[in-house]
C-alpha cells in the first residue's frame, strides 16, 4: 500500500514568463476570457432554468409589453358651458367616434337610489373606414318624418359622466381605465 508521502513530487508553481510581447497579450486574453466566462456563469446560475435567456423575475412585470388601447373617452365642459363627452373605439370595421352633447330637451332626473341622471342627450356616431371615408352610423329608429338619422338618444350620469346609449348597447365611461373606455353594456370593458 502506497503512503501519502510516496506520491510523485509535483512541480512548484512557476510564474508565467513571456518571451515576446505577443505571448504576453495571448496570456492576458486567456485570463480575461476566463474571468468573463466565470462572471457570466455566476449571473447565469443566479436564476432558475425557466428564466434563462429571458427576463429576470424581478423585472418581468416592469418590461412586459402593454396591451394596445382599443377605446377611449373623455368628458369636458365646452366654451358655451355645455357638458360634452367625446369617445372613440377601434375594431375591424373601422374607427368609431362618439360625440355626446345636450339638447334643448335635456333635463335632470333623480332615480330611486338618489342618483342624478341627465336625459335628452344626443350622441352622434361616425365611423372612419380603412379607405379614409367617414360615414355616419344611422339609427334604425326613424324620426317623425320617417328618415333615419345619425343621432342616438342617451342617458348621462351627472356625477361620473358615464353615457349609456341603450339602442346601441354601448357605455362611454370617462372614468374607466386609463383615458376612459367605450364598451358594451354589461360586457367586459375593453381597451
N, C-alpha and C positions, 0 to 999 in steps of 0.2 A: 504494500500500500504506500502510495506517494504521500509525502508530507507537504504541508503548505510551503515550506521553505525550499522544497525541491523543484518548484515551478521554475520555468525558464525566466531568466532575468530580462525585464523589459527595459527598453532604451529610455533614458530620461527625456523630458520634453525639450525639443530643440526649437528655438525661436526661428521664424522664417527669415532667411537672409537672401533678399533678391539680388540677382546678379546684374539685371538690367532694369530700366525703368518700366518696360513692358511687363516683366514678371511682377513687379510691384503693383501695377494697375490691375492685372488679372487677379492678383491675390485680394485687393480691395473690393473688386467687383464680386468675387465669390462671397466675401464676408457680408457685403451689402445685400446681395440676393438672399443669403441665408437668413439675415435679420428680417428682411421684408417678408419672406415666407413665414417666419415664426410669428410676426405681428399679424399677418393675415389669418393664420390658423387660430390665433388667440381670439380674434373677432369672429371668425367663422364658427368656432365651437361655443361661443357665448350664448347662442340661441339654439333652440331645438331644430331638428332637421326640417320640420314643416315650414319654417320661416327662412331657411337658407335660400339665397338668391332673390328674396323678396324684400318686403319692408319689415323692419324690426317691430315687435309687438307694441312697443310704447308709442310708435309713430303711425300705426296703421290707420286709425280714425282721422288723424290730422291731415294726411295726404290723400285720403280717399277722394275720388272724383265726385263732385256734387251732381245730383240729377238735374237735367235740363228743365228749366221752368217752362210750363205749358200754358199758364194763365196768370193774370194779374188784375188788380183792381185798386182804385184809389178814390177817395171822396174829398171834395173841396168846396169852398164857397166861391161862387163866381163873382165877377166885378159888380154885377147887378144885384148881389145879395142872395141869389138863389143857391140852394144846396144841391149840387150835381155830383153824380157818380160816374166815373169812366171805368171801363173794363176791357179786357181782351182775352181771347182764348185761341190757341192754335191746335189744329188737328189736320188729318189728311185732306179734308175738304178745302182748307184754306185758313186764313187768319180772320177770326170774327172780332169785330169791335162793337162795344156796347156803350151807349150814352144815355144815362137816365136823368131826366130833368122834370121839374114840377110843371103843372099846367094851371090854368085859372080855376080848375075844379079841385085842386089839391086841398085836402082837409086833414086835420088831426083827429084820430080816433083812439080811444083808450080800450084796451082789451080787458077781459075778466080778471086777468092776473095783474093788471095795472101798467102794462107796457104801452108806450105811446107809438102809434103807427101813423105814417103819412100815406093817405090814399090819393089816387088821382095822379100818380107819377106815370110818365110815359117813357118807354125805352125804345130807342132807335137802334136796330141791329143791322150791321152791314158785314159782308164777307168779301175778302180780297182773295181771289183765286190765284193759282200759280201763273196764269197768263198776265197778271198785273191789273186786271179789270176788277172794279169794285161793284158789287151788286147789293141791293137791299134784301134782307130776309123778310119775305111777305108773311103777314099774319093770316092764317086761314080763315079767321073770323072776319066777315065782311062788315063794312060800315053801313050806315043807314041808306046810302045810295047804291050799295051792292058792290063797292070797289074794295079790293084788297089793298091794305096799306102796309108800310114797313114799320109801323108803330105798334108796340106791345104795352098793355097796361101792367103796372107793377105796384107792389106794396113795399114801403120802406120803413125799416125800424129806425125810429128817431134817435135812439141812444147809440146804437152801434153803426148805423149807416148801411146795414145789410139790406140788399134789394132782392125781393122774391118775385120772379117772373113765372107765374103759375102756368100760363099757357105754353110756355117753352119748356118748363120743368127745370129751370136754372135758378141758381142763387149767386149773387155777386156779393162777396164779403170783403170789404177793405181791410178788416182786422184779421183775416185768416192767413196764417203763414207769413212769409217774408214778402212784402209787396202785394198782399191781397191774393184772392183766389176767386175764380169763376168755376162753379161745379154744379153737378146735377143735384136736384132736391133729394135729400135722403141718401145721396150717394157718398162714396168715399171722396174727400177733397183731393183733387189732383193739381199738381203744379203746372 
